[in-house]
């Protein structure tokens, strides 16, 4: 049985479009005519990304929000969505959830497909239009850059564990923030699998080491900081920017990029001896 990294490595042996960026980012980037399109696809599964019995309204919201968050990390403006939906009990609530988030972010539905299967797995493809080129990637950070995040981590973890609050099931993709940041950053991605893991991915892609100070990381009230930076599902934007940068949106500097060392990530100056975040197998 292969793990996620081995599976993606196998996919890299297939014919790839240059816009696929060797499958090392969350989106594909396609220049067509005078436009640069940004495309992404995410799936969420019952029992993995949400608990059985979750209101289908919330399932629809989270499905779309996670995809819009990938567009946000590219500074893209959404063009539309394709949705792969499962005909679950309460499917009308799924439609209402779609209606709510599409209206909230002014995104039209382009089409999709429906199936009937259990446990349920939903898919979504989001198409966006770049508002700035070159489109921010995760591999552009350089030693000396500051490392920033647009908001706190840990709220989704608390929402999942307590069953209270909407941060886990109704994340808010940072589309406006991403568009404001795109002209200024050297690298950007959203925090979906855990701040430490995603920072290490950015550092590895950029040939750097990410040096994070735990005390500088904004954490949701009541969350344990060390668990919060590894839990994920926060969908804040993590970005690198040159020294002296003043962000045009609220953000906290949590560390910086340094020359690559033995580990892609340091926490308080040390290689953390813990799992950095969520990985499939």
Buried (B, 14 or more C-beta within 10 A) or exposed (E): EEEEEEEEEEEEEEEEEEBBBEEBBBBBBBEEEEEBBBBBBBBBEBEEBBEEEBBBBBBBBBBBBBBBBBBBBBBBBBBBBBBBBBEBEEBEBBBBBBEBBBEBBEBEEEEBEEEEEEEBBBBBBBBBEBBBEEBBBBBBBBBBBBBBBBBBBBBBBBBBEEEEBEBBBBBBBBBEBBBBBBEBBBBBBBBBBBBBBBBBBBBBBBBBBBBBBBEEBBBBEEBEBBBBBBBBBBBBBBBBBEEEBEBEBEBBBBBBBBEBEEBBBBBEEEEBEEEBBBEEE
